[in-house]
Amino acid sequence: MNKHFEDARHHLKRAAETAKAGLSEEFEPVREKAQDLMNREEEEPEPGRFEEVKQELKDLQEKAEGETREAIADAREKLDDYRSQRTEQ
């Protein structure tokens, strides 16, 4: 039974790593855009554009957090289902 918990923990860890890699890939264009804006010292960005990029970053962060919470909730539900099936046997 201990092996099953080790396997479940391994799979949850891999799921979290995969989610992290996906989020990094998803945020890369936004990060590059923000980095470009920050590196422009001689030229100030338009105030409206800065707020737009800031809002895009916030929206992406909220989306990623929501998707991560859903993935974790799904993993917990599957683990609970697995545990309840094991106790019924």
N, C-alpha and C positions, 0 to 999 in steps of 0.2 A: 504494500500500500504506500509506503514511503516513496518508492520509485515513481508512483503516479503523481505525487505532490511535486517531486523534483521535475518531472516532465512538464507538469502544468506551470510551474514557476519558470522553467526554461522557455516555454511557449509564450508566456506573458511578457517575459523580458524581451524576447525576439519581436513581439508585436509592438512593444514600446519603442524599441530601436528602429523598427521599420517606420513607425509613425513619425519619429523624430527626423529620420532621413527624408521622409516625404514632405514634412513641414519645411525643412531646410531648403529642399528643392523648390517648393512652392514660393517661399519667401525670397529666394535669391534675386529675381528681377527687381523686387521692391527694395531689397537691401542695396543693390547696385545703384538704383535710382536715388535713394536717400544719400548714399555715399557720394555720388556725383554732385548732388545739391550741397552737401556739406563742404566739399572740396573747392567749391567756387568762392574764393575769398573776395576777388575784385568785383564780382557781379552779384548783387543781391537778387534772390529769386522774387518773382512777383508775390506779394502777400497772399493773394487768392490761391495761387498755385501751391504755395507752401501748405496752406490749410487743407487743400484738396489732397495732397500727398499724405499729410498727417492723418486725415480721415480715412484714406485708403489703408494705411498701415493699421489703424485701429480696427477697421472692419475685418481685415485679414487676420489680425490677432484674435478677434472674437470668434471668427469662423473656425480657425484652427483649434482654439480652446474648446469650442462646442463639439467639433468632430473628435477631438481627443477624449473628451468626457464620454461621448457616445461609445467610442471604441472600448474604453475601460469598462463602462457599464455592461456592454455586450460580453466582454471577457469575464466579468464577475458573474453575470447571469449564467453563462455556459459552465463556469466552474461550480456554481451552486447547483445547477442541474446535474452535473456529473457527480458531485458529492451526494446529492439526494438519491441518485440512482444506485450509487455504491452502498448506501446505508440500507436501501430497500432489499438488497440481495442477501 
